[in-house]
């Protein structure tokens, strides 16, 4: 299944062809890494060589400069090969895109250095925000990780972060901190902020804690920061201005993560359809694709995929036409529908395939586990329901 006219541009066709080759290669490695819970380092070497890391890097700085719709399509395809690798990429692409969007074409030395590292060295970036005590930062808790400003304007950072996806290969960590100021310099109004910390900074280390049912090869380990010292330029908000209206518009880039779960659903559906066509038990002497209840399950999977894609792409297209026209509740609604439909689709695929779906030799059980991680990305379902209710009742 494809949605409407996509891919419609030459760039989209090139990106999808490139992504398809990567996804097929990663699919051959995924079962081994999933079983071992090991990190697929070789995937990220391939991603760098192929130029996939630069999708959202502006053209002026050596990247593709791909718009949101292109990246959503690419991520959906990559996830069909290895969802955990695609998850790391979704966060990397979103960070670069948000920084680029906030700079509004006036690329600072701060942002330019990041992009150069991505293009030349294959550097990867992600946030380190979630903590053991505060949980997801989307819930509004003040980080326990602290950044203390020093008299010379530098910062000392101490704390612990969880769910640092892609940590084995991250070059840049965007660390959220509560701000403490003992510098005697002009006081800061902000109570919290983000700090760009390089991997080789003394006092920074990754503790391998990730042992999950889903996304096992995502390397979402804990990040430990012990009296880490960074310069004044590491304070992200001092380098890139994120005003309130800009932050609202940048919510759209969460869709590159939503696309990962749509990709898993597509992979599960495709596996089940292929299984139905090829499965020929001797009790009926033809493929099970001829059985009405099998056909019903396939139709339900396709209906759910069509609905999710229609909502996802329509919101993306509306955002690209007018970023101010899409309220946060609609972004949340699209994410809610896509992730819940993705779960429904994988469950239908499991029911269609039957007992064989539990085999560790087949990928369907991995899809079934990985798709469940989608509910944990913000906004969570309860937040989305609340936003939609307020939008309807208070507007």
C-alpha positions as CSV (number, residue, x, y, z in Angstrom):
1,X,0.0,0.0,0.0
2,X,1.1,3.6,-0.7
3,X,-0.7,6.7,0.3
4,X,-2.1,8.9,-2.4
5,X,0.6,10.2,-4.8
6,X,3.7,9.7,-2.5
7,X,6.5,9.7,-3.5
8,X,5.8,12.5,-5.9
9,X,9.1,14.5,-6.1
10,X,12.4,13.3,-7.4
11,X,14.0,13.9,-3.9
12,X,11.3,11.7,-2.3
13,X,12.0,9.0,-4.8
14,X,15.7,9.1,-4.2
15,X,15.3,9.1,-0.4
16,X,12.9,6.2,-0.5
17,X,15.1,4.2,-2.8
18,X,18.1,4.8,-0.5
19,X,16.1,4.0,2.6
20,X,14.7,0.8,1.1
21,X,18.1,-0.5,0.5
22,X,19.2,0.3,4.1
23,X,16.0,-1.2,5.6
24,X,16.4,-4.5,3.7
25,X,20.0,-4.7,4.9
26,X,19.1,-3.9,8.5
27,X,16.2,-6.4,8.5
28,X,18.8,-9.2,8.0
29,X,20.6,-8.1,11.2
30,X,17.7,-7.3,13.3
31,X,16.8,-10.7,14.7
32,X,20.3,-11.3,16.0
33,X,20.6,-7.9,17.7
34,X,17.1,-8.3,19.2
35,X,17.8,-11.7,20.6
36,X,21.1,-10.6,22.1
37,X,19.9,-7.1,23.1
38,X,23.1,-5.8,21.4
39,X,23.5,-2.5,19.6
40,X,23.7,-2.5,15.8
41,X,26.8,-0.4,15.4
42,X,27.2,-1.4,11.8
43,X,23.8,0.1,10.9
44,X,25.0,3.5,11.8
45,X,28.2,3.1,9.8
46,X,25.9,2.3,6.8
47,X,23.6,5.3,7.6
48,X,26.6,7.7,7.6
49,X,28.0,6.3,4.3
50,X,24.6,6.6,2.7
51,X,24.1,10.2,3.8
52,X,21.0,9.3,5.7
53,X,22.2,11.1,8.8
54,X,22.0,14.4,6.9
55,X,18.3,14.3,5.9
56,X,17.3,17.3,7.9
57,X,20.7,19.1,7.7
58,X,20.1,22.3,5.6
59,X,21.4,22.1,2.0
60,X,23.6,25.1,2.6
61,X,25.4,23.1,5.3
62,X,25.8,19.9,3.2
63,X,22.6,18.0,3.9
64,X,19.4,17.0,2.1
65,X,17.3,19.8,3.6
66,X,14.4,17.4,3.6
67,X,11.0,18.7,4.6
68,X,8.9,17.0,7.2
69,X,6.8,14.9,4.8
70,X,10.0,13.4,3.2
71,X,11.4,12.4,6.5
72,X,8.1,10.9,7.7
73,X,8.1,8.7,4.6
74,X,11.7,7.7,5.0
75,X,11.3,6.8,8.7
76,X,8.3,4.7,8.0
77,X,10.3,2.7,5.4
78,X,13.4,2.4,7.6
79,X,11.4,1.1,10.5
80,X,10.2,-1.8,8.4
81,X,13.8,-3.1,8.5
82,X,14.8,-2.3,12.0
83,X,12.5,-0.2,14.2
84,X,15.1,0.4,16.9
85,X,17.6,1.9,14.5
86,X,14.8,4.0,13.0
87,X,13.9,5.2,16.5
88,X,17.4,6.5,17.0
89,X,17.3,8.3,13.7
90,X,13.9,9.9,14.4
91,X,15.2,11.7,17.4
92,X,18.4,12.7,15.6
93,X,16.5,14.1,12.6
94,X,14.0,15.9,14.8
95,X,16.8,17.7,16.8
96,X,18.6,18.9,13.7
97,X,15.3,20.0,12.1
98,X,14.2,21.9,15.2
99,X,17.5,23.7,15.5
100,X,17.4,24.6,11.9
101,X,13.9,25.8,12.1
102,X,14.7,28.0,15.2
103,X,17.7,29.6,13.5
104,X,15.4,30.7,10.6
105,X,18.1,30.4,8.0
106,X,20.7,32.4,10.0
107,X,23.0,29.6,10.9
108,X,25.1,30.3,13.9
109,X,28.6,28.9,14.5
110,X,27.0,26.7,17.2
111,X,24.5,25.0,14.7
112,X,27.0,25.0,11.9
113,X,29.5,23.0,13.9
114,X,26.9,20.4,14.8
115,X,25.9,20.0,11.1
116,X,29.6,19.8,10.0
117,X,30.1,17.0,12.5
118,X,27.0,15.2,11.2
119,X,28.0,15.5,7.5
120,X,31.8,14.8,7.9
121,X,32.0,12.5,10.9
122,X,28.6,10.9,11.1
123,X,27.8,12.5,14.4
124,X,24.4,11.7,16.0
125,X,22.5,13.9,18.4
126,X,19.7,13.2,20.9
127,X,18.2,14.5,24.1
128,X,19.0,13.2,27.6
129,X,15.9,14.4,29.5
130,X,14.1,11.6,31.3
131,X,15.1,10.9,34.9
132,X,14.4,8.1,37.5
133,X,12.5,10.5,39.8
134,X,10.8,12.9,37.5
135,X,10.0,10.5,34.6
136,X,9.1,12.0,31.3
137,X,9.9,15.8,31.0
138,X,6.6,16.2,29.1
139,X,4.9,15.9,32.5
140,X,6.5,19.2,33.6
141,X,8.8,18.1,36.5
142,X,11.9,20.1,37.2
143,X,15.0,18.0,36.4
144,X,17.1,16.8,39.3
145,X,20.2,17.0,37.1
146,X,21.7,20.4,37.8
147,X,23.8,22.9,35.8
148,X,25.6,25.3,38.1
149,X,27.0,28.5,36.5
150,X,30.5,29.4,37.5
151,X,32.1,32.9,37.9
152,X,33.8,32.6,34.5
153,X,30.4,31.8,32.8
154,X,31.1,28.0,32.4
155,X,28.8,25.3,33.8
156,X,29.2,22.3,36.0
157,X,26.6,19.5,35.4
158,X,25.8,16.6,37.7
159,X,23.0,14.1,37.4
160,X,21.6,10.9,35.9
161,X,19.4,10.4,32.8
162,X,17.4,7.4,31.7
163,X,16.1,6.3,28.3
164,X,19.0,7.9,26.4
165,X,18.1,6.3,23.1
166,X,21.1,5.7,20.8
167,X,23.6,6.4,23.6
168,X,26.3,3.9,22.3
169,X,26.8,6.1,19.2
170,X,25.7,9.6,20.3
171,X,28.3,12.3,19.8
172,X,26.1,15.1,21.1
173,X,23.9,14.9,24.2
174,X,21.4,17.6,24.8
175,X,21.0,17.4,28.5
176,X,18.1,19.1,30.3
177,X,19.0,20.6,33.7
178,X,17.7,22.7,36.5
179,X,19.8,25.9,36.6
180,X,21.7,27.0,39.7
181,X,23.6,30.2,39.5
182,X,26.5,30.9,41.9
183,X,28.4,33.0,39.5
184,X,27.8,36.5,40.6
185,X,27.1,37.4,37.0
186,X,23.9,38.9,35.7
187,X,21.2,36.7,37.0
188,X,19.4,34.3,34.6
189,X,15.6,34.2,34.6
190,X,15.3,30.6,33.5
191,X,14.9,27.8,36.1
192,X,15.9,25.1,33.6
193,X,17.7,24.8,30.3
194,X,19.4,22.5,27.9
195,X,23.2,22.0,27.5
196,X,25.1,20.4,24.6
197,X,27.6,18.0,26.0
198,X,30.1,16.1,23.8
199,X,30.7,12.4,24.3
200,X,34.4,12.8,25.2
201,X,33.8,15.4,27.9
202,X,35.4,14.2,31.2
203,X,32.8,13.0,33.8
204,X,30.3,11.8,31.2
205,X,29.7,8.1,30.9
206,X,27.1,5.7,29.6
207,X,25.9,3.0,32.0
208,X,24.5,0.0,30.1
209,X,21.2,-0.5,31.9
210,X,18.9,-1.1,28.9
211,X,17.2,-4.5,29.0
212,X,13.8,-4.1,27.6
213,X,11.0,-6.2,26.1
214,X,10.7,-3.7,23.2
215,X,13.2,-1.8,21.1
216,X,15.9,-4.0,22.6
217,X,18.7,-2.9,20.3
218,X,18.0,0.9,20.7
219,X,20.8,1.4,23.3
220,X,18.5,3.5,25.6
221,X,20.9,3.3,28.5
222,X,21.5,5.6,31.4
223,X,23.7,8.7,31.1
224,X,25.8,9.6,34.1
225,X,27.2,13.1,34.5
226,X,29.6,13.6,37.4
227,X,30.9,17.2,37.8
228,X,30.9,17.6,34.0
229,X,32.3,21.0,33.0
230,X,31.3,22.8,29.8
231,X,31.8,26.3,28.4
232,X,29.3,29.1,28.3
233,X,28.6,28.2,24.7
234,X,27.1,24.9,25.7
235,X,23.9,26.6,27.0
236,X,21.6,25.8,24.1
237,X,19.0,28.5,24.8
238,X,21.7,31.1,24.7
239,X,22.7,29.9,21.3
240,X,19.3,29.2,19.7
241,X,16.2,31.2,20.5
242,X,13.1,29.0,21.0
243,X,10.1,31.4,21.4
244,X,6.7,30.1,22.5
245,X,5.2,30.1,19.0
246,X,8.3,28.3,17.5
247,X,8.1,25.6,20.2
248,X,4.4,25.0,19.3
249,X,5.2,24.6,15.6
250,X,8.1,22.3,16.3
251,X,5.8,19.8,17.8
252,X,5.3,18.6,14.2
253,X,8.7,17.0,14.2
254,X,7.5,14.4,16.7
255,X,5.8,12.8,13.7
256,X,9.1,11.3,12.5
257,X,8.9,9.1,15.6
258,X,5.2,8.3,15.0
259,X,6.3,7.2,11.6
260,X,8.4,4.5,13.1
261,X,5.4,2.8,14.6
262,X,3.5,3.1,11.4
263,X,6.5,1.4,9.8
264,X,6.3,-1.5,12.2
265,X,2.5,-1.9,11.5
266,X,3.2,-1.9,7.8
267,X,5.9,-4.6,8.2
268,X,3.5,-6.7,10.3
269,X,0.7,-6.3,7.8
270,X,3.0,-7.2,4.9
271,X,4.4,-10.3,6.7
272,X,0.9,-11.5,7.5
273,X,-0.3,-11.0,3.9
274,X,2.7,-12.9,2.5
275,X,2.1,-15.7,5.0
276,X,-1.6,-16.0,4.0
277,X,-0.7,-16.2,0.3
278,X,1.9,-18.9,0.9
279,X,0.3,-21.0,3.7
280,X,-1.4,-24.1,2.1
281,X,-2.5,-26.6,4.8
282,X,-3.4,-30.0,3.4
283,X,-6.9,-29.7,5.0
284,X,-8.0,-27.2,2.4
285,X,-5.5,-27.8,-0.5
286,X,-5.3,-24.1,-1.2
287,X,-3.8,-21.0,0.4
288,X,-5.5,-19.7,3.5
289,X,-5.8,-16.4,1.6
290,X,-9.1,-17.8,0.3
291,X,-10.6,-18.2,3.8
292,X,-13.2,-15.5,4.7
293,X,-12.0,-14.8,8.2
294,X,-8.4,-14.4,6.9
295,X,-9.6,-12.0,4.3
296,X,-11.5,-10.0,7.0
297,X,-8.3,-9.6,9.1
298,X,-6.3,-8.4,6.1
299,X,-9.1,-5.9,5.2
300,X,-9.2,-4.6,8.8
301,X,-5.4,-4.2,8.8
302,X,-5.6,-2.2,5.6
303,X,-8.4,-0.1,6.8
304,X,-6.5,0.8,10.0
305,X,-3.4,1.6,7.9
306,X,-5.3,3.8,5.5
307,X,-7.0,5.7,8.3
308,X,-3.7,6.3,10.1
309,X,-1.9,7.4,7.0
310,X,-4.7,9.7,6.0
311,X,-4.7,11.5,9.3
312,X,-0.9,11.6,9.6
313,X,-0.2,12.9,6.1
314,X,-3.1,15.4,6.2
315,X,-1.8,17.0,9.4
316,X,1.7,17.0,8.0
317,X,0.5,18.7,4.8
318,X,-1.6,21.2,6.8
319,X,1.4,22.0,8.9
320,X,3.7,22.5,5.9
321,X,1.1,24.8,4.3
322,X,0.6,26.9,7.5
323,X,2.5,25.8,10.6
324,X,0.3,28.1,12.8
325,X,-2.9,26.4,11.7
326,X,-2.4,23.1,13.6
327,X,-3.2,23.1,17.3
328,X,-1.1,20.8,19.6
329,X,-4.2,18.7,20.2
330,X,-4.3,17.7,16.5
331,X,-0.7,16.6,16.6
332,X,-1.5,14.5,19.7
333,X,-4.6,13.1,18.0
334,X,-2.6,11.9,15.0
335,X,-0.1,10.3,17.2
336,X,-2.8,8.6,19.3
337,X,-4.6,7.2,16.3
338,X,-1.3,6.0,14.6
339,X,0.1,4.2,17.6
340,X,-3.2,2.6,18.7
341,X,-3.9,1.5,15.1
342,X,-0.3,0.1,14.9
343,X,-1.0,-2.0,17.9
344,X,-4.3,-3.2,16.4
345,X,-2.6,-4.1,13.1
346,X,0.1,-6.1,14.7
347,X,-2.4,-8.0,16.8
348,X,-4.5,-8.8,13.8
349,X,-1.3,-10.0,12.0
350,X,-0.6,-12.3,15.0
351,X,-4.1,-13.7,14.9
352,X,-3.9,-14.3,11.2
353,X,-0.6,-16.1,11.3
354,X,-1.6,-18.1,14.4
355,X,0.8,-20.1,16.5
356,X,3.7,-19.5,14.1
357,X,3.5,-15.8,15.0
358,X,5.2,-16.7,18.4
359,X,8.2,-18.2,16.7
360,X,11.5,-16.4,17.6
361,X,12.6,-17.4,14.1
362,X,10.1,-15.0,12.5
363,X,10.0,-11.2,12.9
364,X,6.3,-10.9,13.8
365,X,6.9,-11.4,17.5
366,X,9.5,-8.6,17.4
367,X,7.0,-6.3,15.7
368,X,4.5,-7.1,18.3
369,X,6.9,-6.2,21.1
370,X,8.4,-3.1,19.5
371,X,5.1,-1.5,18.6
372,X,4.2,-1.2,22.3
373,X,6.9,1.3,22.9
374,X,4.9,3.9,20.9
375,X,2.6,4.6,23.8
376,X,5.5,5.9,25.9
377,X,6.4,8.8,23.6
378,X,4.8,12.1,24.4
379,X,2.1,13.0,24.4
380,X,0.8,10.0,26.2
381,X,-2.8,8.9,25.5
382,X,-4.3,10.5,28.6
383,X,-2.7,13.8,27.8
384,X,-4.0,13.7,24.2
385,X,-7.6,12.9,25.4
386,X,-7.4,15.9,27.8
387,X,-6.1,18.3,25.1
388,X,-8.8,17.2,22.7
389,X,-11.5,17.7,25.3
390,X,-10.2,21.2,26.2
391,X,-10.0,22.1,22.6
392,X,-13.6,21.2,22.0
393,X,-15.1,22.5,25.3
394,X,-13.1,25.6,26.0
395,X,-12.6,27.1,22.6
